[in-house]
Amino acid sequence: MTTELSAPPTSKPLRSIKQPRLPKQAPLIAVAVAVAAGALLGLSLGWGLAPIVVLAGLLYVIGLTVWSRIVETPRAATDRLITSLVWVSLIIALIPLVSLLTTVITKGAPAITGTFLSTSMRGVISGPGGINHAIIGTLLITLGATVMAVPIGLLTAVYLVEYGQGSRLAGAIRFLIDVMTGIPSIVAGLFAYALFSLILGPGTFFGFGGSVALTILMIPIVVRSSEEMLKLVPSDLREASYALGVPKWRTILKVVVPTAMAGIITGITLAIARVIGETAPLVIAAGVTDSINTNLFSGQMTSLPVFVYNSYSNPGSEVDVAVQMAWGAALVLIVIVMGLNILARVLGKILSPKTGH
Amino acid sequence: MAKSIDVSDLNIYYSDFLAVEGVNMTIKARSVTALIGPSGCGKSTFLRTLNRMHEVIPGARVEGKVMVGGQSLYDSDVDPVEVRRMVGMVFQRPNPFPTMSIYENVLAGVRLNSKRISKSDADALVEKSLQGANLWNEVKERLNKPGMGLSGGQQQRLCIARAIAVEPEILLMDEPCSALDPISTSAVEDLIHELKEQYTIVIVTHNMQQAARVSEDTAFFNLAATGKPGKLIEMNPTKKIFSVPDEEATEAYISGRFG
């Protein structure tokens, strides 16, 4: 009887972890080639800039993917494809932003002078006037709205998170807040106008009416963002506070809200940035004036967006001057919003919980 | 100062679910009582009823009686906030307040209740509490740094300092060492030994050696099956529980035959 020895197991070849890779600068090379090819083809066909850019983008995505598919593994090719698409999307998303900023800055910057910022349009018959009245109007109306919307919104959020969990009332409030988010801004303006017309007689225009209209637009944003921030506060902290014999309201005031403060402030700033550019409700509720009005509760008040709209739609005899002032006012508005955002970031940094590292 | 706790016929519910059933127990003053048992048997739930913390969870309620120093905790005219000032608690995970410095964390119980306290009294209280928690020497140079910057073990001792700064009579500890390394654990255990001179301590632990090391009495909780309520199986001096327990189930659990 012969015993057949089984063949010794063939030793497996060492599995290589190396794969062919494109050079590190491959995306840059692809961009250069795509732009060159796109420009060459486009110019020879007499195309404009936009089609050439689109063509170059397409060539880049396809070219890099195909190149990678030939040299590298299929997985690497998919990776290259998705990465290029992400980059292209980012650039597409940035185009309007950059274009808007450069247009506003190039057209608006020449209008900005000391007089432009410090005087109003009162009595200006020819030549550029000033937008001081509109800056004051914007700041006052928005401040009025913030003063009303933040307490209401924050307290509503506190109720939703701390007291109303799972209750029907909280569900109803959440639903109504969602509905409020969708209110067209002009409806908010009409509401404020109608409200004060009923109370104070028809044809009442004043800054406070504008503030009320903006408040209606701000409240849902403040509630939603504050609610999310309060929910993020760990329940451990609430329990730690209760266990020290601290009543619930003090726990909320001294532990929960301070812990969430950075996020709440960011939410409030976003809400302000959202309403500060509102035009329609202010045209309806706050009216228009050429004079500086520092009283929210009496007399019409112009805000920057309303001023921009009016300068553009009723430029008067000197159209160029009026249009340039509109651009200038738009630039000032953007700077104010940016200033608010920076302020919010600084406050958020200062107020956010310290890690000690 | 320290008070004893008497529990009689205590049933604990989460909404309709009976979580712990029929607990009768006497916890001696100035001693350490350990609660042991498998996960889900209701040790922590029971612990939280001793300072009315469990009712923070919506739907939680109790039937039965808990007497602390002769006062019933669940009478209708009892203010749970006052109960919690008398019965302090330390949690499983260290939870210092992230917005506060070490100094403010220790004073949190005083400051959050807006009691007036002079600067010198506050300094003295912070030093006393931190020394009581064996943390003073490690943090005295950086009292104004954030409490979150400490290591896990230091944070837990900070939480103990915070709990004893309000001068409770009873201290409840819910697995205070389960998130700590052995060195920090031993620091906390030493602390428990010192604290029992002044306080009545009830500690939940999963660590049988820890129960044996720190406690005078041990209570063993168990549940028949998941979904069934947890019950107190046996309560006896720790030495007896770990050598000749009365119940079969206790011995099985302690010797590691189940659980």
Interface residues (C-beta under 8 A of the other chain):
Chain A: Q165 G166 P234 D236 L237 R238 E239 A240 S241 Y242 A243 L244 G245 V246 P247 R250 T251 K254 V255 P258 T259 M261 P353 K354 T355 G356 H357
Chain B: N51 M53 V56 P58 V81 E82 V83 R84 R85 M86 G88 M89 F91 R93 N95 P96 F97 P98 T99 A108 G109 R111 L112 N113 S114 K145 P146 G147 M148 G149 L150 C159 R162 A163 V166
